[in-house]
Amino acid sequence: MQSFDATSRTFVRAEGTVLVDARGQRVYDAVSSIWTIVHGHAHPVLIEAIAAQAARLDHATTLGATNPVAESLAQRLCALTGLDYAFFASDGASAVEASLKMALQYWQHRGAPERTRFVRLIDSYHGDTAGAMSVSDITVFKTRFGAVQFESIPYERCADAQRDDVAAIIVEPIVQAAAGMRVVARATYDGLKGCTPLLIVDEIATGFGRTGTMFAYEQLGLQPDIVCLGKGITGGILALSATLARQHVYEAFLGDPSERKQFFHGHSFAGNPIACAAALASLTLFEREATLTRAAAIAARSAQRLATLAVHPKVRETRQAGAMIGVELRESASGWSVANALYERGVFTRPIGDTVQFVPPLSSTDAEVDGFFDALEAVLA
Ligand SMILES: Cc1ncc(COP(=O)(O)O)c(C=O)c1O
């Protein structure tokens, strides 16, 4: 913190795929403001939906109450995923916390209170709150906070998940974004089928088209019991997250009030109507602007350009899952210097260690994709 100065990237305006900084420099948001922005910044349809909803019902609690916008969004999300119920919060980590607590309480109501452990994938990342850290694997984010964490079990083989003290296994589907766009072997997910007590799929980074399908788990043939959504859910412009659950999970929480089986968990801004209105408008845009088709074009164009970079002497490895791309550099500690040079060329990205990431807004044109790779090649040269 002593030597790092973020003020050179003071963003004051945004439009489409571009961020404008305080010096007036326009930069392509090549990281979708950390995997959030889907249709571009300040999309008029989203802005209009937000303004209209703010004037109608700005906020009303969903603790012991509900609102029609949150109800509609819950229905849309369930229709899209095939899950049955939605529980809202404000950010990804909170959705993960809710999923862990749901899994624990589920087993208490199902007569297996000894199921208290969680299984995680190697290199996983699920957020920065205590529970989410506990099921994350990347050491740098968690080592200092052991005092507030519980121990989770790294997944090596099916037997790890089949233990009778395990409540759930949590996975990022296809690609682990925070690990530097690490693509997980398909066999890892295949190995999970039929051997998990409860399966929690964390789609917070991958959801809403980034890997080519609306949700990445669709490509893996997984049947999650619980799905966590965040980031791109509102088109990426307002804080909202959701924990979706299947009928059998929901039903475990039903009972006579005296049994106190309800889920004691709630956030102030859960189901905020403005955020939910943005989310509904974003889903409309997916259809109207054929966002998944554009995502496929971005992925195809990037794959062509990555073929050249893969054999570049300064590149150790390229990784891609749809429109989630990582270019790992050979020279250690070169991530920020490459990112800084890219910024001067009008491209904003943030490195993860030595990996330069390209996770563009799904509204990006082929010319913008080429612009990113042209700039990266020039900087490497
Ligand atoms: C897979 C995954 N889960 C959870 C999170 C946490 O989301 P948030 O930063 O909104 O708390 C992230 C954030 O990068 C993520 O990539």
The ligand as an SDF file (V2000), in Angstrom:
LIG
                    3D

 16 16  0  0  0  0  0  0  0  0999 V2000
  -15.9320  -17.4780   -8.1130 C   0  0  0  0  0  0  0  0  0  0  0  0
  -16.1070  -16.3060   -7.1940 C   0  0  0  0  0  0  0  0  0  0  0  0
  -16.9000  -16.4400   -6.1230 N   0  0  0  0  0  0  0  0  0  0  0  0
  -17.1290  -15.4080   -5.2850 C   0  0  0  0  0  0  0  0  0  0  0  0
  -16.5290  -14.1810   -5.4820 C   0  0  0  0  0  0  0  0  0  0  0  0
  -16.7840  -13.0630   -4.5110 C   0  0  0  0  0  0  0  0  0  0  0  0
  -17.6580  -12.1210   -5.0490 O   0  0  0  0  0  0  0  0  0  0  0  0
  -17.7160  -10.6470   -4.4460 P   0  0  0  0  0  0  0  0  0  0  0  0
  -16.4130   -9.9910   -4.7810 O   0  0  0  0  0  0  0  0  0  0  0  0
  -18.8880  -10.0010   -5.1350 O   0  0  0  0  0  0  0  0  0  0  0  0
  -17.9200  -10.7790   -2.9780 O   0  0  0  0  0  0  0  0  0  0  0  0
  -15.6860  -14.0100   -6.5900 C   0  0  0  0  0  0  0  0  0  0  0  0
  -15.0350  -12.7090   -6.8170 C   0  0  0  0  0  0  0  0  0  0  0  0
  -14.1720  -12.5470   -7.6180 O   0  0  0  0  0  0  0  0  0  0  0  0
  -15.4610  -15.1000   -7.4580 C   0  0  0  0  0  0  0  0  0  0  0  0
  -14.6420  -14.9970   -8.5240 O   0  0  0  0  0  0  0  0  0  0  0  0
  1  2  1  0
  2  3  1  0
  2 15  2  0
  3  4  2  0
  4  5  1  0
  5  6  1  0
  5 12  2  0
  6  7  1  0
  7  8  1  0
  8  9  2  0
  8 10  1  0
  8 11  1  0
 12 13  1  0
 12 15  1  0
 13 14  2  0
 15 16  1  0
M  END
$$$$
